[in-house]
Amino acid sequence: MDNKEVVLLKKALERQKKARQQAERILEAKSKELYDVSHHLREANSKLENLLSEKSSELDGVFINIIDPYVVMDLQFNVINMNRSAKEFLGFDHTTKVVNLSQFIHPDYLSYTNESMRSMMEVGTLSNYRAKLILNDGIKKFVQINASLIYDKNHKPIAAQGIIRDITSEHEVKKLVSEQKKQLDIIVENSPLGIILAKDGIIIKANNTFVDMLGYREDELKNISLKAISEPDNDFCEHDQINLMHAGKLDKFTTVLKFIKKDGSNFMAKTRMTAILDNEVKTDYQVAMIEDISKELDADRKLKASENRLAVLISNLQTGVLLEDEDGKIALTNQMFCNLFNIEQTPNQLIGNDCVESEEHNKKFFKNSEKFVTRIEEILTKRETVLSDELEMIDGRILERDYIPINNDGDYKGHLWAYHDVTISKNYRKNLEAQREKYSSIIANMNLGIVEVDNQDIIQMVNHSFCQMSGFDEDELLGQVLSKIIIFKKNEFFLEKNIRRLKGESDSYEVEVFNKQRNIKHWLVSGAPRYNDTGAVIGSIGIHLDITDQKELELQKEKLVSELENSNQGLQEYAHIVSHDLKSPLRSISALATWLYEDYRDVLNEGGKQNLELMQEKVASMDKLIHGILEYSTANSSELDDSKVDLNTVISDIGETIYIPEHVKLVVPKTLPTIVADRIKMHQVFQNIIGNAVVHIEREKGLVEVLFEDLDDQWQFTISDNGVGIPEEYHKKIFDIFQSIGNNERSTGIGLSIVKKIVDRYSGTVWVDSIVGEGTQFHFTIKKNEI
C-alpha cells in the first residue's frame, strides 16, 4: 500500500470520527429536548383528562406553547387535536377533515406499530417509538414518538397523547457513518498488506491479512505489543521511533522488522507506521502497514549470488564479452576481450570508459576500419539482435560478433557484444566443404541401408541404417562374410546375384532375410559393382530398403480380399436359398391352409378357423422376414442406380402404399429437395423409418413429419413423430439386424438395419433422439452427389 492509500485511509477514519462526534452531540441535544417534552406531557396529562371528556376547544390553550409536533388521538388512531407544529409537520388540519394516523405509517412498520400500541395499552406509556412515515406528496420521514395514555375519571383509557420528533437527519447521518465504516472495513480487510491499529504500541485491531501472516487468531493478537512479536533489522530500534511518535516529534516512519509467527518461524516485513492525531494534535492511535518482503530479500540475495557467478563465468569465457549500459559506458568486460584487441588495461579498469573511445582504439585492428565503426552505428540504431557478424582482421584472424540488446519491460538497458575467434573453424569448414562432394551420394541415401563388400564378399563398410535393419552392430559386421552373417531365405539366389555383380552387372530385386533376432524381413536390394581408379571391379555396393511392413500389408490385403470374396459368394448363395428354397414351402403351406379353410369351414369350429387364420398370419410374417433378409443382403452389394430423385414424390408414394392408421397424419412442412441417389434405395430408407413411426403412435392425434436441412456437402433428413418413444438403451441396438422393441408382430427387426446399410453407402450417418412418452426423431445424412 503506497502513501496515497495511507492518506485516503487516514481521511476516511477522520471523517468517521467527526461524524460520530456530531451524531453524539445531536443525540445529547435531542435527549434534552425529549426530557423537556416528557415533562410537559406529565403536566398536561391531568388537564387533558378533563378537557377530553368535555370535548372542549380550550385544549389548544394547554399545549399551544409546545414546540415539537404534539398530537392527541383516540384509541383507533383518529386525530382529536394537534398543535400548530403537528399541523405543519403532518401537512393537514384535523378541524377540516377526519384523519386517521395509521394511514401515514410505512407498510414496513405496521406490524411494529401495532405491537407498540399493545405495549402502551398494557403499561400506559410508549418511549422512543421509531417509525417511518409517508406524508403528503410521498415525502418520507423518520420520527421518534414518546406517548402516554389519557384516562377518564374511572381510570379507563380513552385516548393517547404524544410528541413527534423528526429524526430524518439523524437517521441519514447514522446511515452515512455506517456506510463509510463499511467501506473502510472492506478496504482494510481486502488489502494485500497487513494493517494493524495500535494505541501506545499495543495492538487493538488487525486485519485478516496480518492475522494470516502471523498464524494467530485475531483475538490472540489483541493487547499484544508490537515489541513482543517483532525485532528491528537495524541498530536504531523501532521502539525508539514509536516513543518519538508518542512525544509528537515523529508523524510517520518506515523500517524493516523481523516478525515472529505463532509457530516460531519468522519473516521480514517493510513496516510503515503513521500517527493519528486528536483534536489537540496529540498522538491518539498508530496505524501500521506491514508488507512481507521475505521473498524479495531472498530474490535479491539469489540475484547477487547469480551476478557473482555470472561475473566469474564471463571472466573465464573463451569469448570476448563487452557489456554496455544505456549511456554507452562499459559496464562489464573480460580478459579475453582485452586479449583479442591487445588492451593492456584490466577488465575492471575498463569499467565506466566511453565505448566510442574503445571503438576508435579497436578499429585499427580490422582490414576495413571505417566499416567496422559504421556497422556498429547501424546496429545500435536498429537495436535488433545480430548473430555471427563476420569481421576480418589485419593479422589474418577472423572474428564473429554477436549483438544482443537488453530490455527490461520494454525499457532499453544497454546491450552485449560477444566476439569469437573463428579462424580455425573457418579454415576447417573450407576443408570440409572440399570433401563434401565425394560423399554427397552417400549422404543423400543415409535413410537406406548401405553395405560395401570386396570380391570375397567381406564387408568393408556399413552405415547406421543397415545396422538397424539387420539388428547387428557395426563391429559385428565389419570384416565378416556378408552371406554368412546375413542369412538369406534363398541363399543360392543371392550368391547368383553376387556373381553377376562381379561381371559388372547391376540390378534390383526382393529378398527374404533373417535378422539377428531370427525374424523374417523383406528387403528391396539395389546392387551395383564397385570399381577402383583403374576401372577394375573390387567388390560391390548394395543399397537396402526394408519393405517388411508394406509386404505384410499386401499379404493381409490379399487375404482380406479373398475372405471378402468368399463371404460375398456365401451371402449370394444364402440369398438364393432364401428366395427360392424357403419361399416355395411357404407358398405351399399358405395354399394348404387356404384349402383346409375352404373345404372344412363348415365342419371346423371357431377355434379351428382361428388357428388357420393364425397360420396364414405367421406365413405372411415369415414371408415378410424373408423379403427383409433379401433386402438386407443386397443393401450394400447391389449396384447403385443414381439419378435425380424428387423426395416429395417418394413420400407421396409411401403415404399411398403403406398402412397408416386413421388417427395418424404424415406431413411434409417444407418442400423436400431433389437429390442425386438411387430412387429404390431412398424409397427403402424413408419407407422403413416412416412405416416404423406410424404404427407406434398411441395418441388420439398422431403426427409424423418429414424435415430436412442443407449442410453444404450433405443433406440431413429428420422423421419426427409423437409416438411412444424409444428407451435410451435401445438407441444404438435398433440399427442391428433382428433387433426390435416391444411385441409388435409386424416388425421383423430388419428395416432399420437396412436403413443404416444404405446410409453408410452414401457416406452418411443415422442416429435417433427420443424421449419415452413424448416422441422420436430419426436423423440421417446423405452425401451430396452430382450426375
Steps between C-alpha positions, in 0.01 A plus 500: 500500500654840398489837683197609297298208632618579855379860464162381371464261795591775747245738343232229509570431869494873579164543320359206694624643828353847432170350387480291819569807716237702313246220542572487875444876536171472309389210721586697819304804382201289396508312829473833682208596279330165571543553872336845479219367283434210739482750784241702307303183429482406865377849596244507220362149559276582793362806324435311176309227686225745592518694177452189284188395685350843442607504126597860560683718246697641790747209450717708266576741780659225708770383253520795258842586641649152431763543224510142366198353316246390762201276418203360692319203346237250599587134537414436131771746384244773410640851570314688774727801522849620405713811535623725220835317473319171444277655232804636316698175532218262399359735237128501597252671736288267713227768526425481128488121457520180698848347478619158618873496584542137391478612138841674534689194629732330249391139423828366636418644844133399535572182693744681731245782556221261601736325739607835652135604542423178688798564726381856577153368585660269755749738667341838422801657328703462180864612494729553202265344245669544162320464170501610137215722380379573147359857499326694227667498156677176596750670732659242733600595853656307787346599839541421868183511714455509877137448603274420791138397555231742619251361754151608604392548861452125532863445388385353174722581194308721257776650282873540450726803478848516353782724385651435156868574437639508143819286502542475120827694501632298794406176318682614184810591702505158663449333162787705350729412790405133469568497124836675543598252770394209278703636206802551722467146640484358146814690399689392809393134498572456129835675502796281394697672778473415867334793684487547876360775724695554822479726800827570677656213308231247610299333222126559527397401144657294217372413153476148356820535297708571812323219688588257219859627491566414864276195535322637809128545548386861504402483868848363586666809348295750698684666791837366373774758449689530173820446697384152604459375140775692313870573501674797333721438198741785575676664794240777540223320680150541369374537857700824532321628193164420659604696812581797280159458335329500843686820589363666186847528344442244227187469282607194302796275431588195293724216615568131440395265780534129556156371608474181708215266400297290742687184391838661574599571141555855382482724197641839406252780444515860390302687768355851458371655825277810493369699796132603520469831687205613712349849503774619735766380252605224733571145391180302548555176304762347275428326169762254373508348151710185468626368165667158494826547308662167591475377141638828366798487737558134413477588130750782551742262669459246221541774239825618657627143517396451138676823401817379673482164323435675169797732552727200570363319193544800272852564623598142405320480165699437186279764337573871518207665683421870521187619683390861443238686703232727352739798520766332287733429793680169556318311776686169476769333294743207532866415443434329164365829362818675611712224341317517163569872464837517680363719780752541782244613761322241716124439457424683827697805385286519182170525691348847457702585187322650199433230237551745213862540612533120512371477139755756382776304674391161357419596139869498403509119538252443214560501126210738440523727804234748386249226425564361850382831653207564261374144549492555877303823450255320269443218753453742792243698299284194430550339843418156358683179585789423259680165502822386332593835345833410332803732535845465334803622692829630358699212649284242314276405787124474444261605773125446533310762694160470672290797609222444756286797622390489865145613582315506831121524460548683172765740636840491324771423757807458279641220284754219492780449245654153469811438284604145395828410331381261226818493294571129555138390457469715186798329340370162609165566336675581174682166508182320594318654205762355264424148630123550490463426128672161531242369743192688375343184354546313830354788703202519265417134567569488872142391561576177312716211616839515322763225502828463309666161446818396317526226240509235777167633640677637808326806646710818470249767606144521637291800597273544801180419310635159390594420861144582611350289221715195571504530878883475514742760633761644265779313682316170445478558124832650393745234374233229485377313190164658417333178378600317821395758758183614317291184437293520182194277463614413146876519542580361155298783341712759684829327406394509136444876525850548647654312210316722251625816677860376473437498126401866518121453496261705717144406589226527761301225668305395806642255754384342825758505777528414868624779725707445813186417700409235237197699388416480131539833317427609143768716336508679170865487386669710234849362430780643286870414445771713669802606295850625584683784330601273210141387441547148637217347704612482863167411657143621507272752669150406613225743591226337711146611579297319768154439348383250764207714615383565144535132415297392801231752410484363146467144634228609743321682221509194274371282783220744585398534135487122469294467818270780386444332164419169674267684740318677217470174311354331807259790552380481142448123534309558824281762332428254219398233753275745682333630185439160339529216750322668794225692323376193311408300817339815642277534197406129535413546867292807416318310224432200726364727772274668245374164371433371851301813579295481182438123517430462871373838616154350548646223712759699697402668820595859581834397657605308188419793276704734724796261488493497117483881495790509747696263274444737206620797706816313605568401138459866401740606776752239385467621142555856613804393703649316199435805283677720761800265510525517120489879509760507782736268310488718189493840676876554469583265214262587219610764256367852566298655219542867588272755337304811598239401759216733605452406863155662511382236249669225703319604821169527312540145361587368847189664647282317248665158527567440870241451771441826691242496784211747469608701804851561359594771248815495282608864444777667295516860639751625244555386142770233494801530265575303189815297563731276297463143629358156429121548503427145627753533784360838606148353490620219728660742747200732539241215490675300774525799735150640427343152515666445836372839627130483404432170679650614833274799570237456769382862532153601379665720237821357359747707297797394287706782340773476234756782539837583345804731525762601243847440653714617204646163397221286653123481530368435849149352529287458813185290541331620819200339673305547822483131577588291802874570474800268521692435825856631488656154540355401158621810307796312350364143510205572271733539202626144544328222304213314671486763779152642569315648797182363653280218374383651170463202272519722192864583577773270363789685663664546157363831366725737699808283436428537125472878554846506663660299215358728232597817691854361547527451121429872455773596755238607752407426857171407666401557862193541718387749766203392709321563828271224625139619497575812290624383162794403279716672236695286254786698336719396210737672260562435129810626320417731212582354158500636148417321177 
